[in-house]
Amino acid sequence: MLNSSIIKSKARDLGFDLCGIAPADNFPELAFLHQWLARGYAGEMTYIPRSAARRADVRAVVPGARSVIVTGTVYNTDRPYSSEETRPDVALISRYAWGDD
């Protein structure tokens, strides 16, 4: 049987820096997504408002889900922060794009 220790260990083995497990319930922070979308912060990322309902409740996508496994990767690299680069002839690349996928 899988337990949280096994899942988190496997996530580390797969290269994830962070792993958490949460109940597949509604959460109050979701209100921020709706506010964020209403303010137009999604810009041209049209997939975000299109998928807002699915993001609101994972059980709409996976009926019967009881938990959600969330993983994360730390994007710190040895590259300078874009805020530290002042030369106009240098292209800036987001930190997450420097690492392996």
SEKE-601232 format. One record per atom (N, C-alpha, C): residue in three letters; x, y, z. Coordinates in steps of 0.1 Angstrom, whole numbers, plus 5000, padded with zeros to 4 digits. Layout:
REM SEKE-601232
ALAXYZ;...
END
This chain:
REM SEKE-601232
MET500849885000;MET500050005000;MET500950125000;LEU500550224992;LEU501250354992;LEU500950435004;ASN501950495009;ASN501750595020;ASN502550725016;SER502350825024;SER502950955020;SER504450945020;SER505050875029;SER506550855029;SER507050795016;ILE506350695011;ILE506750624999;ILE506650724987;ILE505550794986;ILE505250884976;ILE506251004975;LYS506551054987;LYS507551164988;LYS508951114984;SER509250994988;SER510550934985;SER510750914970;LYS509650864963;LYS509650854949;LYS509750984942;ALA509151084947;ALA509251214941;ALA510651264941;ARG511351244952;ARG512751284953;ARG513551204943;ASP513351074943;ASP514050984933;ASP513851034919;LEU512651094916;LEU512351144902;LEU512951284900;GLY513551344910;GLY514251474908;GLY513451594913;PHE512351574920;PHE511551684925;PHE512151734938;ASP512251864940;ASP512751914952;ASP511751914964;LEU510551934960;LEU509451944969;LEU508251844966;CYS507651804976;CYS506451714974;CYS505551724986;GLY504251744983;GLY503251754993;GLY502051674989;ILE501251644999;ILE499951574996;ILE498851645004;ALA497851674997;ALA496751755003;ALA495351685000;PRO494351715008;PRO493051655005;PRO492551714992;ALA491751644985;ALA491151694972;ALA489851764975;ASP489951864983;ASP488751944988;ASP488852084982;ASN487752154982;ASN487752294978;ASN488652364989;PHE489252474984;PHE490052554993;PHE489852704992;PRO489852775003;PRO489552915002;PRO490453004993;GLU491652964991;GLU492553034983;GLU492153044969;LEU491152964965;LEU490752964951;LEU490153094947;ALA489553164957;ALA488953294954;ALA490053394948;PHE491253374951;PHE492353454945;PHE492453434930;LEU492253304926;LEU492353274911;LEU491253354904;HIS490053354909;HIS488953424903;HIS489253574902;GLN489753634913;GLN490153774914;GLN491253804904;TRP492253714903;TRP493353734894;TRP492953734880;LEU492053644876;LEU491453634863;LEU490653764860;ALA489853804869;ALA488953924867;ALA489854044865;ARG490954054870;ARG491854164868;ARG492654154855;GLY492454054848;GLY493154034835;GLY494553994836;TYR494953944847;TYR496353904849;TYR496853784841;ALA495853704836;ALA496253594827;ALA496753634814;GLY496453764810;GLY497053814797;GLY496553724786;GLU497553684778;GLU497253594766;GLU497253444769;MET497353414782;MET497353274786;MET495853224787;THR495253204775;THR493753184775;THR493453044781;TYR494352954782;TYR494052824788;TYR493752834803;ILE494152944810;ILE493952954824;ILE492452974827;PRO491853074821;PRO490353094824;PRO489552974818;ARG490052914807;ARG489252804801;ARG489252684811;SER490352674819;SER490452554828;SER490152584842;ALA489652704845;ALA489452754859;ALA488452654866;ALA487452614860;ALA486452524867;ALA487152394871;ARG487952334862;ARG488752214865;ARG489752234876;ARG490352354876;ARG491352384886;ARG490652404900;ALA489352434900;ALA488652464912;ALA488352334920;ASP488252224913;ASP487952094920;ASP488451984912;VAL489551924917;VAL490251814909;VAL489251694907;ARG488251684916;ARG487251574915;ARG486451594902;ALA486451704896;ALA485751724883;ALA486551654872;VAL487851644874;VAL488751584864;VAL488951434868;VAL489051404880;VAL489351264885;VAL488251234896;PRO487051194891;PRO486051164901;PRO486551064911;GLY486151084924;GLY486551004935;GLY487851024940;ALA488651124935;ALA489951154940;ALA489751204955;ARG490651154963;ARG490651184977;ARG491851274981;SER492951264974;SER494151344977;SER494751394964;VAL495551494965;VAL496351554954;VAL497851554958;ILE498651504949;ILE500051504950;ILE500651624943;VAL501351714950;VAL501851834943;VAL503351824944;THR504051844933;THR505551844933;THR506051984929;GLY507252014932;GLY507852134929;GLY509352124926;THR509852214918;THR511352224915;THR511852354919;VAL512952364926;VAL513552494929;VAL514352534916;TYR514152654912;TYR514752714900;TYR515952794903;ASN516552784914;ASN517752864917;ASN518852794908;THR519552884901;THR520752844893;THR521852934896;ASP522952904890;ASP524152994892;ASP524053114882;ARG523053124875;ARG522853244866;ARG522453364874;PRO522853484869;PRO522453604876;PRO520853624875;TYR520353694885;TYR518953734884;TYR518753834874;SER517653834867;SER517353934857;SER517454074862;SER517054094875;SER517154224881;SER518554274883;GLU519554184882;GLU520954224884;GLU521554254870;GLU520954224859;GLU521454244846;GLU521054384841;THR521954474838;THR521554604833;THR521954634819;ARG522754544813;ARG523154564799;ARG521954544789;PRO521654644781;PRO520554634772;PRO520754534761;ASP521954494758;ASP522254404747;ASP522154254752;VAL521754234764;VAL521754094769;VAL520254044771;ALA519953934765;ALA518553874766;ALA518353814779;LEU517253834785;LEU516853774798;LEU516053654796;ILE516453544803;ILE515653414802;ILE515153384816;SER513953344817;SER513353314830;SER514153204836;ARG514253204849;ARG515053114857;ARG514652964855;TYR513352944854;TYR512852804852;TYR513252744839;ALA513552834829;ALA513952784816;ALA515452744815;TRP516252764825;TRP517652724825;TRP517852584828;GLY516952524835;GLY517152384840;GLY516652284830;ASP516852154833;ASP516352044825;ASP514852024827;ASP514151984817;ASP512751944818;ASP512651794822;
END
